[in-house]
């Protein structure tokens, strides 16, 4: 028993390393795609991936999120029948819906195949999106298996396969395609590479799931008392769909209402650079996790307040340091995506302000989740998503790229303010934003 804290810290460090490497690998994927595709097609790719990710959330009906919530409870309490029933029911739903969309997507792709060489101008991304609809089920299945592994407490394997190995394999295949076979990479080939890599990842996930799932689950008689997790699944699906829409709306609206096709790619590159802030947040969260969870479980508000203050202080120092570095090397960072991306330097500076605010005051989301109050954010997130769409349409119409950046900053500041108010009201922790 005396070694448990050390083992917990060791596992947290290993997870921290994997999370950091995964984030850097994803950053590298986007940078390479920007260089290979150019600003316009990289923007198209980013918009389509965002839409596909949102559609995959709907396709799963929230069953992946409820796996993380209910499976640990069933396993801990040895409710093997409920775990078996959950697995059988959700897997059936996911497979049926994914196969249906897969078949539909293939039919659409075959219909559109003769029109791949037709120039559709600014609407070309719609052809690519429809042509590649069959990729969505692969994203959905990969996400489901990843969250299932988290639900059976195999977080290491979940993160290693889906978050780390996925971008690493993508980079390898992309570089081999371009440099070894001397094939010019276009947006269609990019999605085929994405699909091929996902198939490999899903196969590995399936093998790990078969090996790591407790045998008692497979041997148990299914119990289909699913009313509780059905309701939770739908709630979580709505929450994550709206949240994804909240963080993707500027880029999508810039594509629809913007005046320049390349600005979408530039904005996507800016968001990729902004992902470095999330890297810092996840790193600090993983370091604090072994200490926060027991305090949240026992309702120790004094210790949670102290941990919140320490975490916010660490985030403030790291975020401000990163912001200074981005400001100094702003031209250097954008130039690595391509020469045409440098024109977005002003928008990059503005977006970093929004990201800095979100990350410095981002711990309320984490603490609300640990104390079972994350559902209280659903109402504010829906309101902010609607508000964000309206204000971004107006700003993009008049200011194009800078308008999207301003919309992002305004929404981010409102989000962290609302989170901080809820944290103080429902958890009793006083954020630094509120006296």
Secondary structure in CASP SS format (residue, H / E / C, confidence):
PFRMAT SS
TARGET T0000
AUTHOR 0000-0000-0000
METHOD secondary structure of the structure
MODEL  1
X C 1.00
X C 1.00
X C 1.00
X H 1.00
X H 1.00
X H 1.00
X H 1.00
X H 1.00
X H 1.00
X H 1.00
X H 1.00
X H 1.00
X H 1.00
X H 1.00
X H 1.00
X H 1.00
X H 1.00
X H 1.00
X H 1.00
X H 1.00
X H 1.00
X H 1.00
X H 1.00
X H 1.00
X H 1.00
X H 1.00
X H 1.00
X H 1.00
X H 1.00
X H 1.00
X H 1.00
X H 1.00
X H 1.00
X H 1.00
X H 1.00
X H 1.00
X H 1.00
X H 1.00
X H 1.00
X H 1.00
X H 1.00
X H 1.00
X H 1.00
X H 1.00
X H 1.00
X H 1.00
X H 1.00
X H 1.00
X H 1.00
X H 1.00
X H 1.00
X H 1.00
X H 1.00
X H 1.00
X H 1.00
X H 1.00
X H 1.00
X H 1.00
X H 1.00
X C 1.00
X C 1.00
X C 1.00
X H 1.00
X H 1.00
X H 1.00
X H 1.00
X H 1.00
X H 1.00
X H 1.00
X H 1.00
X H 1.00
X H 1.00
X H 1.00
X H 1.00
X H 1.00
X H 1.00
X C 1.00
X C 1.00
X C 1.00
X H 1.00
X H 1.00
X H 1.00
X H 1.00
X H 1.00
X H 1.00
X H 1.00
X H 1.00
X H 1.00
X H 1.00
X H 1.00
X H 1.00
X H 1.00
X H 1.00
X H 1.00
X H 1.00
X H 1.00
X H 1.00
X H 1.00
X H 1.00
X H 1.00
X H 1.00
X H 1.00
X H 1.00
X H 1.00
X H 1.00
X H 1.00
X H 1.00
X H 1.00
X H 1.00
X H 1.00
X H 1.00
X H 1.00
X H 1.00
X H 1.00
X H 1.00
X C 1.00
X C 1.00
X C 1.00
X C 1.00
X C 1.00
X H 1.00
X H 1.00
X H 1.00
X H 1.00
X H 1.00
X H 1.00
X H 1.00
X H 1.00
X H 1.00
X H 1.00
X H 1.00
X C 1.00
X H 1.00
X H 1.00
X H 1.00
X H 1.00
X H 1.00
X H 1.00
X H 1.00
X H 1.00
X H 1.00
X H 1.00
X H 1.00
X H 1.00
X H 1.00
X H 1.00
X H 1.00
X H 1.00
X H 1.00
X H 1.00
X H 1.00
X C 1.00
X C 1.00
X C 1.00
X H 1.00
X H 1.00
X H 1.00
X H 1.00
X H 1.00
X H 1.00
X H 1.00
X H 1.00
X H 1.00
X H 1.00
X H 1.00
X H 1.00
X H 1.00
X H 1.00
X H 1.00
X H 1.00
X H 1.00
X H 1.00
X H 1.00
X H 1.00
X H 1.00
X H 1.00
X H 1.00
X H 1.00
X H 1.00
X H 1.00
X C 1.00
X C 1.00
X C 1.00
X C 1.00
X C 1.00
X C 1.00
X H 1.00
X H 1.00
X H 1.00
X H 1.00
X H 1.00
X H 1.00
X H 1.00
X H 1.00
X H 1.00
X H 1.00
X H 1.00
X H 1.00
X H 1.00
X H 1.00
X H 1.00
X H 1.00
X H 1.00
X H 1.00
X H 1.00
X H 1.00
X H 1.00
X H 1.00
X H 1.00
X H 1.00
X H 1.00
X H 1.00
X C 1.00
X C 1.00
X H 1.00
X H 1.00
X H 1.00
X H 1.00
X H 1.00
X C 1.00
X C 1.00
X C 1.00
X C 1.00
X C 1.00
X C 1.00
X C 1.00
X H 1.00
X H 1.00
X H 1.00
X H 1.00
X H 1.00
X H 1.00
X H 1.00
X H 1.00
X H 1.00
X H 1.00
X H 1.00
X H 1.00
X H 1.00
X H 1.00
X H 1.00
X H 1.00
X H 1.00
X H 1.00
X H 1.00
X H 1.00
X H 1.00
X H 1.00
X H 1.00
X H 1.00
X H 1.00
X H 1.00
X H 1.00
X H 1.00
X H 1.00
X H 1.00
X H 1.00
X C 1.00
X C 1.00
X C 1.00
X C 1.00
X H 1.00
X H 1.00
X H 1.00
X H 1.00
X H 1.00
X H 1.00
X H 1.00
X H 1.00
X H 1.00
X H 1.00
X H 1.00
X H 1.00
X H 1.00
X H 1.00
X H 1.00
X H 1.00
X H 1.00
X H 1.00
X H 1.00
X H 1.00
X H 1.00
X H 1.00
X H 1.00
X H 1.00
X H 1.00
X H 1.00
X H 1.00
X H 1.00
X H 1.00
X H 1.00
X H 1.00
X H 1.00
X H 1.00
X H 1.00
X H 1.00
X H 1.00
X C 1.00
X C 1.00
X C 1.00
X H 1.00
X H 1.00
X H 1.00
X H 1.00
X H 1.00
X H 1.00
X H 1.00
X H 1.00
X H 1.00
X H 1.00
X H 1.00
X H 1.00
X H 1.00
X H 1.00
X H 1.00
X H 1.00
X H 1.00
X H 1.00
X H 1.00
X H 1.00
X H 1.00
X H 1.00
X H 1.00
X H 1.00
X H 1.00
X H 1.00
X H 1.00
X H 1.00
X C 1.00
X H 1.00
X H 1.00
X H 1.00
X H 1.00
X H 1.00
X H 1.00
X C 1.00
X C 1.00
X C 1.00
X H 1.00
X H 1.00
X H 1.00
X H 1.00
X H 1.00
X H 1.00
X H 1.00
X H 1.00
X H 1.00
X H 1.00
X H 1.00
X H 1.00
X H 1.00
X H 1.00
X H 1.00
X H 1.00
X H 1.00
X H 1.00
X H 1.00
X H 1.00
X H 1.00
X H 1.00
X C 1.00
X C 1.00
X H 1.00
X H 1.00
X H 1.00
X H 1.00
X H 1.00
X H 1.00
X H 1.00
X H 1.00
X C 1.00
X C 1.00
X C 1.00
X H 1.00
X H 1.00
X H 1.00
X H 1.00
X H 1.00
X H 1.00
X H 1.00
X H 1.00
X H 1.00
X H 1.00
X H 1.00
X H 1.00
X H 1.00
X H 1.00
X H 1.00
X H 1.00
X H 1.00
X H 1.00
X H 1.00
X H 1.00
X H 1.00
X H 1.00
X H 1.00
X H 1.00
X H 1.00
X H 1.00
X C 1.00
X H 1.00
X H 1.00
X H 1.00
X H 1.00
X H 1.00
X H 1.00
X H 1.00
X H 1.00
X H 1.00
X H 1.00
X H 1.00
X H 1.00
X H 1.00
X H 1.00
X H 1.00
X H 1.00
X H 1.00
X H 1.00
X H 1.00
X H 1.00
X H 1.00
X H 1.00
X H 1.00
X H 1.00
X H 1.00
X H 1.00
X C 1.00
X C 1.00
X C 1.00
X C 1.00
X C 1.00
X C 1.00
X C 1.00
X C 1.00
X C 1.00
END
